Amino acid sequence: MTDELSRIKESADTLSEVDFANQPKRQATAVAQEMHSQFEAMRKFAHTNYDKTKIKFKLFIEDDEKPKDENKEKPRKYSQRRRRGKPKPDKVIQVAQREICPVHKQKLTTLNQQTSKRLVIDLVLMKSGIKKTTTLYKGFKEYCSLCKQYYLPPDITKYWKAQLYGHGFKSWIIYQRVALRVSYGSLIETMKEHFHEKIPVATIPRAMQDLRKYYVETEAWIAQRILESPFIHADETTINIKGVDQYVWLFTDGKQVIFRLCETREATIVHNFLIGYKGILISDFYAGYDSIPCKQQKCWVHLIRDINNTLWENPFDAEFEAFVAEVRNLIIPIMEAVQKYGLKKRKLHKFAKSVDNFYTSSIDGKYYKSESTIKYQDRLRRYRPSLFTFLEQDGIPWHNNTAENAIRHLAIQRDMSTHFCEGVAQDYLVLLGIQQTCRFQDKSFFKFLFSGETDLEKFEAHKRKQ
């Protein structure tokens, strides 16, 4: 007995008759092992960078690693002007006074030479780096005899009374927080070390709120462009809002990205966003998408992943293994054609006959005993109209990895932050949508923020001129 236990201890990994209770071995027949390899290769083929790293359908894919951090920050209420003394301005700018009353449209008059001032600390993007500036804006107040009140110069009203930091300063904060996922504590420390500014925690959510309002038109433009696309990817994930799970919905056409926050997983928000949409919705198999009144393409990566996992869980189910082999024989030639020719209807429509033959021989009117086989027979029968839409039209993706790629950034931030405040979450999601849009279009989110531009197309045109 001692010898046998010693043998098990040393060779357990290679003995087929020995298994582990806490982590059972993945067993499979030779045929199933080959199918596992091919299905994993198909999942890798769906990745956004597959063009750069061509693969064959016999490779394995490695699991992605998810970075984890436990940074937790609870914002406290402070004013932006909570600081010792006033900094000395680098320059003083005399701004033009307002000439016409915004209410009565009459000419304003100058009384008593009353002045208004705003001291603004800002960051300016230079060719060689970032420069900190401190500017004092001064201008005369103008008086309306009908309103019985003074009006400030237009260039001063751009800054609210207690504001201390300018657009560039807030842009740097947003880039660090949204794009680089820097925690509140680290951001405050970096601000102190790099720019000698000791900011209160509340400055960060205030900056997000200000820039969210600044980019209202940008978000509207992104939404409009997505709805003009011939196809839209949709996905959802959870985030924690003060201890309660809420759902973040994502919509993207592969170029533009937008996020929406909802308290539940009900698909009402999808219906509202896609009102009147005539294109194709690409999604996973969540039942909430089924009632959307437009053409759909279901994600083959999700289906392959589910089939592959079920095959691992049932290594000796001969009927299910034979069924999966038929699915494999149908889909792999299609994937090879996509890899060779791209998503072109003239190259893919010929597989319609193969699909018909598969459903005739393996789905319709076929009786199975295995629960796993019946489960996927029902799914393939139910979603037949939306599983092969990409064969009928040009350029329609067969997977939803684009949406998962866009939502991954949020998932990592969710794991790092553990929870969000509702108001901050709304602001964060608007800015994250713009950041992901810049990433998908290979544009600099950092430079876009500092440019002060709200139109991504104008920003790109200006960058080309430079």
KALIN-V922398 format. One record per residue. N is the residue number from 1. RES is the residue in one small letter. SS is DSSP state (H for helix, E for strand, - for the rest). NEAR is the number of other C-alpha atoms within 8 Angstrom. Layout:
BEGIN
n=N res=RES ss=SS near=NEAR
n=N res=RES ss=SS near=NEAR
END
This chain:
BEGIN
n=1 res=m ss=- near=4
n=2 res=t ss=H near=5
n=3 res=d ss=H near=6
n=4 res=e ss=H near=7
n=5 res=l ss=H near=8
n=6 res=s ss=H near=8
n=7 res=r ss=H near=9
n=8 res=i ss=H near=10
n=9 res=k ss=H near=7
n=10 res=e ss=H near=6
n=11 res=s ss=H near=8
n=12 res=a ss=- near=10
n=13 res=d ss=- near=5
n=14 res=t ss=- near=5
n=15 res=l ss=- near=8
n=16 res=s ss=- near=5
n=17 res=e ss=- near=4
n=18 res=v ss=- near=8
n=19 res=d ss=- near=8
n=20 res=f ss=- near=7
n=21 res=a ss=- near=5
n=22 res=n ss=- near=4
n=23 res=q ss=- near=5
n=24 res=p ss=- near=7
n=25 res=k ss=- near=6
n=26 res=r ss=- near=6
n=27 res=q ss=- near=6
n=28 res=a ss=- near=10
n=29 res=t ss=- near=8
n=30 res=a ss=H near=6
n=31 res=v ss=H near=7
n=32 res=a ss=H near=11
n=33 res=q ss=H near=9
n=34 res=e ss=H near=9
n=35 res=m ss=H near=10
n=36 res=h ss=H near=9
n=37 res=s ss=H near=12
n=38 res=q ss=H near=12
n=39 res=f ss=H near=13
n=40 res=e ss=H near=12
n=41 res=a ss=H near=15
n=42 res=m ss=H near=11
n=43 res=r ss=H near=12
n=44 res=k ss=H near=10
n=45 res=f ss=H near=9
n=46 res=a ss=- near=10
n=47 res=h ss=- near=8
n=48 res=t ss=- near=8
n=49 res=n ss=- near=6
n=50 res=y ss=- near=11
n=51 res=d ss=- near=6
n=52 res=k ss=- near=5
n=53 res=t ss=- near=6
n=54 res=k ss=- near=7
n=55 res=i ss=- near=9
n=56 res=k ss=- near=6
n=57 res=f ss=- near=9
n=58 res=k ss=- near=8
n=59 res=l ss=- near=10
n=60 res=f ss=- near=8
n=61 res=i ss=- near=8
n=62 res=e ss=- near=4
n=63 res=d ss=- near=4
n=64 res=d ss=- near=4
n=65 res=e ss=- near=4
n=66 res=k ss=- near=5
n=67 res=p ss=- near=5
n=68 res=k ss=- near=7
n=69 res=d ss=- near=7
n=70 res=e ss=- near=8
n=71 res=n ss=- near=7
n=72 res=k ss=- near=8
n=73 res=e ss=- near=8
n=74 res=k ss=- near=4
n=75 res=p ss=- near=6
n=76 res=r ss=- near=7
n=77 res=k ss=- near=6
n=78 res=y ss=- near=9
n=79 res=s ss=- near=9
n=80 res=q ss=- near=13
n=81 res=r ss=- near=7
n=82 res=r ss=- near=7
n=83 res=r ss=- near=7
n=84 res=r ss=- near=4
n=85 res=g ss=- near=4
n=86 res=k ss=- near=5
n=87 res=p ss=- near=5
n=88 res=k ss=- near=5
n=89 res=p ss=- near=10
n=90 res=d ss=- near=8
n=91 res=k ss=E near=7
n=92 res=v ss=E near=9
n=93 res=i ss=E near=8
n=94 res=q ss=E near=7
n=95 res=v ss=- near=10
n=96 res=a ss=- near=9
n=97 res=q ss=- near=11
n=98 res=r ss=- near=12
n=99 res=e ss=- near=8
n=100 res=i ss=E near=8
n=101 res=c ss=- near=12
n=102 res=p ss=- near=5
n=103 res=v ss=- near=5
n=104 res=h ss=- near=7
n=105 res=k ss=- near=7
n=106 res=q ss=- near=7
n=107 res=k ss=E near=8
n=108 res=l ss=- near=12
n=109 res=t ss=E near=8
n=110 res=t ss=- near=9
n=111 res=l ss=- near=7
n=112 res=n ss=- near=4
n=113 res=q ss=- near=7
n=114 res=q ss=- near=7
n=115 res=t ss=E near=8
n=116 res=s ss=E near=10
n=117 res=k ss=E near=9
n=118 res=r ss=E near=10
n=119 res=l ss=E near=10
n=120 res=v ss=E near=12
n=121 res=i ss=E near=12
n=122 res=d ss=E near=13
n=123 res=l ss=E near=13
n=124 res=v ss=E near=10
n=125 res=l ss=E near=9
n=126 res=m ss=E near=7
n=127 res=k ss=- near=4
n=128 res=s ss=- near=4
n=129 res=g ss=E near=6
n=130 res=i ss=E near=8
n=131 res=k ss=E near=8
n=132 res=k ss=E near=9
n=133 res=t ss=E near=10
n=134 res=t ss=E near=13
n=135 res=t ss=E near=13
n=136 res=l ss=E near=13
n=137 res=y ss=E near=13
n=138 res=k ss=E near=13
n=139 res=g ss=E near=14
n=140 res=f ss=E near=13
n=141 res=k ss=- near=15
n=142 res=e ss=E near=15
n=143 res=y ss=E near=12
n=144 res=c ss=E near=14
n=145 res=s ss=- near=7
n=146 res=l ss=- near=5
n=147 res=c ss=- near=7
n=148 res=k ss=- near=7
n=149 res=q ss=E near=7
n=150 res=y ss=E near=8
n=151 res=y ss=E near=10
n=152 res=l ss=- near=13
n=153 res=p ss=- near=14
n=154 res=p ss=H near=9
n=155 res=d ss=H near=8
n=156 res=i ss=H near=14
n=157 res=t ss=H near=8
n=158 res=k ss=- near=6
n=159 res=y ss=- near=8
n=160 res=w ss=- near=6
n=161 res=k ss=- near=5
n=162 res=a ss=- near=7
n=163 res=q ss=- near=10
n=164 res=l ss=- near=9
n=165 res=y ss=E near=10
n=166 res=g ss=- near=11
n=167 res=h ss=H near=10
n=168 res=g ss=H near=12
n=169 res=f ss=H near=11
n=170 res=k ss=H near=12
n=171 res=s ss=H near=12
n=172 res=w ss=H near=11
n=173 res=i ss=H near=11
n=174 res=i ss=H near=12
n=175 res=y ss=H near=12
n=176 res=q ss=H near=11
n=177 res=r ss=H near=12
n=178 res=v ss=H near=12
n=179 res=a ss=H near=9
n=180 res=l ss=- near=7
n=181 res=r ss=- near=8
n=182 res=v ss=- near=9
n=183 res=s ss=- near=10
n=184 res=y ss=H near=10
n=185 res=g ss=H near=8
n=186 res=s ss=H near=8
n=187 res=l ss=H near=12
n=188 res=i ss=H near=12
n=189 res=e ss=H near=8
n=190 res=t ss=H near=9
n=191 res=m ss=H near=12
n=192 res=k ss=H near=11
n=193 res=e ss=H near=8
n=194 res=h ss=H near=6
n=195 res=f ss=H near=8
n=196 res=h ss=- near=7
n=197 res=e ss=- near=7
n=198 res=k ss=- near=8
n=199 res=i ss=- near=9
n=200 res=p ss=- near=11
n=201 res=v ss=- near=13
n=202 res=a ss=H near=12
n=203 res=t ss=H near=11
n=204 res=i ss=H near=10
n=205 res=p ss=H near=9
n=206 res=r ss=H near=8
n=207 res=a ss=H near=11
n=208 res=m ss=H near=14
n=209 res=q ss=H near=10
n=210 res=d ss=H near=8
n=211 res=l ss=H near=11
n=212 res=r ss=H near=12
n=213 res=k ss=H near=7
n=214 res=y ss=H near=8
n=215 res=y ss=- near=9
n=216 res=v ss=H near=8
n=217 res=e ss=H near=8
n=218 res=t ss=H near=11
n=219 res=e ss=H near=12
n=220 res=a ss=H near=8
n=221 res=w ss=H near=8
n=222 res=i ss=H near=11
n=223 res=a ss=H near=11
n=224 res=q ss=H near=8
n=225 res=r ss=H near=9
n=226 res=i ss=H near=13
n=227 res=l ss=H near=9
n=228 res=e ss=- near=6
n=229 res=s ss=- near=9
n=230 res=p ss=- near=7
n=231 res=f ss=E near=10
n=232 res=i ss=E near=14
n=233 res=h ss=E near=15
n=234 res=a ss=E near=13
n=235 res=d ss=E near=12
n=236 res=e ss=E near=9
n=237 res=t ss=E near=9
n=238 res=t ss=E near=8
n=239 res=i ss=E near=11
n=240 res=n ss=E near=12
n=241 res=i ss=E near=11
n=242 res=k ss=- near=8
n=243 res=g ss=- near=6
n=244 res=v ss=E near=6
n=245 res=d ss=E near=9
n=246 res=q ss=E near=13
n=247 res=y ss=E near=13
n=248 res=v ss=E near=12
n=249 res=w ss=E near=12
n=250 res=l ss=E near=14
n=251 res=f ss=E near=13
n=252 res=t ss=E near=14
n=253 res=d ss=- near=11
n=254 res=g ss=- near=9
n=255 res=k ss=- near=8
n=256 res=q ss=- near=16
n=257 res=v ss=E near=17
n=258 res=i ss=E near=13
n=259 res=f ss=E near=12
n=260 res=r ss=E near=8
n=261 res=l ss=E near=9
n=262 res=c ss=E near=10
n=263 res=e ss=- near=7
n=264 res=t ss=- near=6
n=265 res=r ss=- near=7
n=266 res=e ss=- near=6
n=267 res=a ss=- near=8
n=268 res=t ss=H near=6
n=269 res=i ss=H near=8
n=270 res=v ss=H near=9
n=271 res=h ss=H near=9
n=272 res=n ss=H near=7
n=273 res=f ss=H near=6
n=274 res=l ss=- near=8
n=275 res=i ss=- near=6
n=276 res=g ss=- near=4
n=277 res=y ss=- near=7
n=278 res=k ss=- near=7
n=279 res=g ss=- near=10
n=280 res=i ss=E near=11
n=281 res=l ss=E near=12
n=282 res=i ss=E near=15
n=283 res=s ss=E near=15
n=284 res=d ss=- near=9
n=285 res=f ss=- near=8
n=286 res=y ss=- near=7
n=287 res=a ss=H near=6
n=288 res=g ss=H near=7
n=289 res=y ss=H near=10
n=290 res=d ss=- near=6
n=291 res=s ss=- near=6
n=292 res=i ss=- near=7
n=293 res=p ss=- near=4
n=294 res=c ss=- near=9
n=295 res=k ss=E near=9
n=296 res=q ss=E near=10
n=297 res=q ss=E near=14
n=298 res=k ss=E near=14
n=299 res=c ss=- near=14
n=300 res=w ss=H near=9
n=301 res=v ss=H near=12
n=302 res=h ss=H near=10
n=303 res=l ss=H near=8
n=304 res=i ss=H near=10
n=305 res=r ss=H near=11
n=306 res=d ss=H near=8
n=307 res=i ss=H near=10
n=308 res=n ss=H near=10
n=309 res=n ss=H near=8
n=310 res=t ss=H near=9
n=311 res=l ss=H near=11
n=312 res=w ss=H near=10
n=313 res=e ss=H near=7
n=314 res=n ss=- near=7
n=315 res=p ss=- near=11
n=316 res=f ss=- near=7
n=317 res=d ss=- near=8
n=318 res=a ss=H near=6
n=319 res=e ss=H near=9
n=320 res=f ss=H near=11
n=321 res=e ss=H near=12
n=322 res=a ss=H near=8
n=323 res=f ss=H near=10
n=324 res=v ss=H near=9
n=325 res=a ss=H near=9
n=326 res=e ss=H near=10
n=327 res=v ss=H near=9
n=328 res=r ss=H near=10
n=329 res=n ss=H near=8
n=330 res=l ss=H near=11
n=331 res=i ss=H near=8
n=332 res=i ss=H near=8
n=333 res=p ss=H near=8
n=334 res=i ss=H near=10
n=335 res=m ss=H near=9
n=336 res=e ss=H near=8
n=337 res=a ss=H near=11
n=338 res=v ss=H near=11
n=339 res=q ss=H near=7
n=340 res=k ss=H near=6
n=341 res=y ss=H near=8
n=342 res=g ss=- near=8
n=343 res=l ss=- near=13
n=344 res=k ss=- near=12
n=345 res=k ss=H near=11
n=346 res=r ss=H near=6
n=347 res=k ss=H near=9
n=348 res=l ss=H near=14
n=349 res=h ss=H near=9
n=350 res=k ss=H near=8
n=351 res=f ss=H near=9
n=352 res=a ss=H near=9
n=353 res=k ss=H near=7
n=354 res=s ss=H near=9
n=355 res=v ss=H near=9
n=356 res=d ss=H near=8
n=357 res=n ss=H near=8
n=358 res=f ss=H near=12
n=359 res=y ss=H near=9
n=360 res=t ss=H near=9
n=361 res=s ss=H near=8
n=362 res=s ss=H near=9
n=363 res=i ss=H near=11
n=364 res=d ss=- near=8
n=365 res=g ss=- near=5
n=366 res=k ss=- near=7
n=367 res=y ss=- near=4
n=368 res=y ss=- near=7
n=369 res=k ss=- near=6
n=370 res=s ss=- near=9
n=371 res=e ss=H near=6
n=372 res=s ss=H near=8
n=373 res=t ss=H near=12
n=374 res=i ss=H near=10
n=375 res=k ss=H near=8
n=376 res=y ss=H near=9
n=377 res=q ss=H near=9
n=378 res=d ss=H near=8
n=379 res=r ss=H near=8
n=380 res=l ss=H near=9
n=381 res=r ss=H near=9
n=382 res=r ss=H near=7
n=383 res=y ss=- near=9
n=384 res=r ss=H near=8
n=385 res=p ss=H near=7
n=386 res=s ss=H near=10
n=387 res=l ss=H near=11
n=388 res=f ss=- near=9
n=389 res=t ss=H near=11
n=390 res=f ss=H near=14
n=391 res=l ss=H near=13
n=392 res=e ss=- near=9
n=393 res=q ss=- near=9
n=394 res=d ss=- near=9
n=395 res=g ss=- near=8
n=396 res=i ss=- near=9
n=397 res=p ss=- near=8
n=398 res=w ss=- near=9
n=399 res=h ss=- near=13
n=400 res=n ss=- near=15
n=401 res=n ss=H near=10
n=402 res=t ss=H near=11
n=403 res=a ss=H near=14
n=404 res=e ss=H near=9
n=405 res=n ss=H near=9
n=406 res=a ss=H near=9
n=407 res=i ss=H near=12
n=408 res=r ss=H near=8
n=409 res=h ss=H near=8
n=410 res=l ss=H near=7
n=411 res=a ss=H near=9
n=412 res=i ss=H near=11
n=413 res=q ss=H near=9
n=414 res=r ss=H near=11
n=415 res=d ss=H near=10
n=416 res=m ss=H near=11
n=417 res=s ss=H near=12
n=418 res=t ss=- near=9
n=419 res=h ss=- near=10
n=420 res=f ss=E near=11
n=421 res=c ss=- near=8
n=422 res=e ss=H near=8
n=423 res=g ss=H near=6
n=424 res=v ss=H near=11
n=425 res=a ss=H near=9
n=426 res=q ss=H near=9
n=427 res=d ss=H near=11
n=428 res=y ss=H near=11
n=429 res=l ss=H near=10
n=430 res=v ss=H near=12
n=431 res=l ss=H near=12
n=432 res=l ss=H near=11
n=433 res=g ss=H near=13
n=434 res=i ss=H near=13
n=435 res=q ss=H near=11
n=436 res=q ss=H near=11
n=437 res=t ss=H near=11
n=438 res=c ss=H near=12
n=439 res=r ss=H near=10
n=440 res=f ss=H near=10
n=441 res=q ss=- near=8
n=442 res=d ss=- near=6
n=443 res=k ss=- near=9
n=444 res=s ss=- near=8
n=445 res=f ss=H near=11
n=446 res=f ss=H near=9
n=447 res=k ss=H near=7
n=448 res=f ss=H near=12
n=449 res=l ss=H near=11
n=450 res=f ss=H near=12
n=451 res=s ss=H near=7
n=452 res=g ss=- near=7
n=453 res=e ss=- near=9
n=454 res=t ss=- near=9
n=455 res=d ss=- near=7
n=456 res=l ss=H near=9
n=457 res=e ss=H near=6
n=458 res=k ss=H near=8
n=459 res=f ss=H near=12
n=460 res=e ss=H near=9
n=461 res=a ss=H near=8
n=462 res=h ss=H near=8
n=463 res=k ss=H near=7
n=464 res=r ss=H near=6
n=465 res=k ss=H near=5
n=466 res=q ss=- near=4
END
